[in-house]
Each structure stands twice: as structure tokens, then as C-alpha cells.
Amino acid sequence: GNYDDINAMIVAENYHPFAIGHLVALEVESLSKNNNDGWNRDGSHTYGYNEEDDTWGAIPCSTNCAPFSDTTGYKPIGTTNVQGDKYNVTGLAQRWQPLREQKGVGIGSYVHQVHITPHIGFTVKPKLRPLIETEAPTYTDYHEEALSVVEQLRLTAGNETRKAMVEFYDNKGQVRSSVIHSITSLDGFDGSLEDTLLLHHGIDLVEHDALLSAWRGKVKYDLVRPTTVIRQWGNDEIDTFGGDFSETESKVIKAKDFEAVIRVMPHSEYPSGSASICKAYADFAIAYTEGVGLDEPVVKKPWDIPDMKAIRLQCGESRLWGGMHFPASIPAGYKIVEGMGKLGYDRIKEIRNGSNFTSKWQKGIGRRRPNNSLCGQRTDSNNAAIEEKARAAPAEVLSSDSEQIYLRSSLQVYLMSALVWFCF
């Protein structure tokens, strides 16, 4: 078949980065046109009525399509309590309500949030295991829960370390980079291109499934954010964060003017996605370093974090310090990803398949730009043959359900950068 032909040519080329790069670039091109993974990344589907089978569901979008838009018909149904006790949050008042956000700076234009990708917890297939259902929340008294949030923000207002952690852990790219850097900086880390790619692939897998796990629970329970609950108290005076990040003391404000320390993201409150993702990162790092015989990594930037358990704890607690979550959301986020980090390591161990990666294409070797085909223009006849057969390969690869094909193509995706890595 086509895949066998191109695989044989890759072997004949001694897994040359040029050949691998051609194949993978074309595979990625083919994958980008395949919108059957449930994310609706090109917006080619929307939610609506299908006249042919008289059902509501995902239907093709004709024009003006919105990438990653919902295909399941989610709509926010939360409402504030307009009658009775303003502290009594019951019924639809417990459901998520979009917050108003300023569009731009100082221009008087505002928008209401739209829940981001509510479909993915139900339409996207996890990579490592079936998703664990989030247990029902234990909130019984939203007034008491919200008072604890107000107090947390009062403490944060005068604590610069807390503020820094709230910002840092809100940026998962920074958290992820810090975890990876702490591993690659360890004495004994192999440092080969293959090992580095597998490390990134493993953390990709746990990140992907942790996100899906959290989003499934978020949409299932669709719970209100602390900001909404606290603002409902109207003119009540509260001593808390005053809205100015540079201030070093708390401030007495009207409850209706309450804001979290940073932006409250456009999705429902429970469980905490940050708690899920950070625990998945930390548990993967622990499993990885134990599996390859390295010490547990220590993060040095932006401050000393003694171990991966501390990352998990700080990340979860920072969501409370910033006022984005009620307390029960954090352990709920941890619970649904229990064991996921180990599964991520087991998967990349399976891909590695006992190889000691003796390839000559290794970091620190051959980085000089030589007068050959590695970084220069290939002129031999194999160039056209490689590209011609590579173009025919992706369809067969993508249509196969073989786990071996999946594992192989997963690694190849990361090899696309090989030429840039070696030549620039």
C-alpha cells in the first residue's frame, strides 16, 4: 500500500529529517482538513434542525462559520433571584450566567460572555481512557461559600506573592513550560530529539484529556461563578480586593461592584479546569521522572517550587485566591484526573518500545550547516519521488484504526520541526 511504500523510502533515506519533514507536513495538511475529531475547529458544523431526519443536532454551516463553535445546543439558563432573599441562591440562580466584559479599553463597548466550547466534553474522544464523571457538587449554602471567596480576596489584596501566583497559574502555557524545563534541566535527561518529543507528546496527552474531563463536568452541572453570587448582594459593603492590582491593601466596596483579581473565563464554575490540568501536568512529571530513573524535578522560575505536588497545590489554591472558584471546585478537579499522569507516561513508554535512540540526529551533533542535503536544497531524483508518495500516504494512515499507525503518526507530528531545529 501507499503507506508501506513511503515507509520503505523513509527507511532507505535513513530517517533523514528532510524525508520525515516532507511526510509529516503532508500528513498534517491532511489532518487539518479532517474535521471529525469533535472539536469543530473550522466551524463547519453548527447546531440546528435537520429536516431530513426531523432531529436537532450538529448540521453543516453554510457560511460565516465560527471555529470551535458549539454543536450540541448549549444555552445558558441561569437567572438571578429577582424575588425573595438575595442571599438564597436556588433553582436557576445556581446556573452559570455570562458576565459582562469590556470590549477594548475606554471605548464604552461591552459584550456578554459566550461559554467556550461547551461541546468538547461530549463530542471529543479522549486519548488515554474514558472520562471520569465529576461527582455532584456539595454546595448547600452559597452565601457562606461566597463569603469565603470575599475573605480570600481580602487576603490576596495585601499579598504580592499570592497575586503573582494567581497570574502565573492562570497561564497554562507558562506552567507547562516550567514543568518541562524542570525535567529537561535534570542531570541525566537524555536530551535526544526523540526523548524531547516524547516528553512533549506525553504532556500533550494528559493536558488534552484533563481539559475534556473538566469541560464535561462544567457543562453537566453548569454552575454559577462567585462573581455573580456576590454581585447579587447589591449595596452590601464588603472588605475585599478593590479592583486595582497595584494596591497593597483591601478595600471596602459595594458588593455589586465586586470583581475577581483577574478575568473570570467564559465558562461555568465547577469543577476547576486549572486544578485538573495542573494535577495532570504534575502527576505526569512524577511518573516520567520515576520511570526513567531521574530525581523529581524542582521548578526554579518564576520562584522556587520544591516539587510537583507543590505545583498542584499552588495552582489549585490560586484559583481561590483570585476569586474565580468556590472551594469545592478544586478537589473535584483533582479527582477526575487521578491516575491520568501515569497513563500519559505509559503511553509514551509504549511508543518508545525499548529504543535507546541511537540515531545520529541528536541534539548537539551535526548542528553545523553542511554542504549536503540536510540544510541545503536537495537535487537528487529521490526528492520528487518522496513527495509524490508522501502525498498518497496520509489518506491510508488516517483511515486506519491500527493503534500502531496512531502511535507512529503521533510521534511523526512532532518531527515536522526537524529541519528548522537542525538548520536555524
Secondary structure, DSSP 8 states (H G I E B T S, - for coil): -HHHHHHHHHHHTTT-HHHHHHHHHHHHHHHHT---SSS-TT--EEEEEETTTTEEEEEE--SS--TT--SS----------SS-TT---GGGGB----EEESSSSS--EEE---S-TTHHHHS--SSS------------HHHHHHHHHHHHHHHHT-HHHHHHHHHHH-HHHHHHHHHHHHHTSTT----HHHHHHHHHHHHHHHHHHHHHHHHHHHHH-B--HHHHHHTTTT-EEEE--S-TT--S-EEEEGGG---SS---SS--SS-HHHHHHHHHHHHHHHHHHHHT-----B-SSS-B-SHHHHHHHHHHHHHHTTSS-TTHHHHHHHTTTTHHHHHHHHHHHHHTT-----S--TTSS-S--SSTTTS---STHHHHHHHHHHHHHHHHHH---HHHHHHHHHHHHHTTHHHHHH-
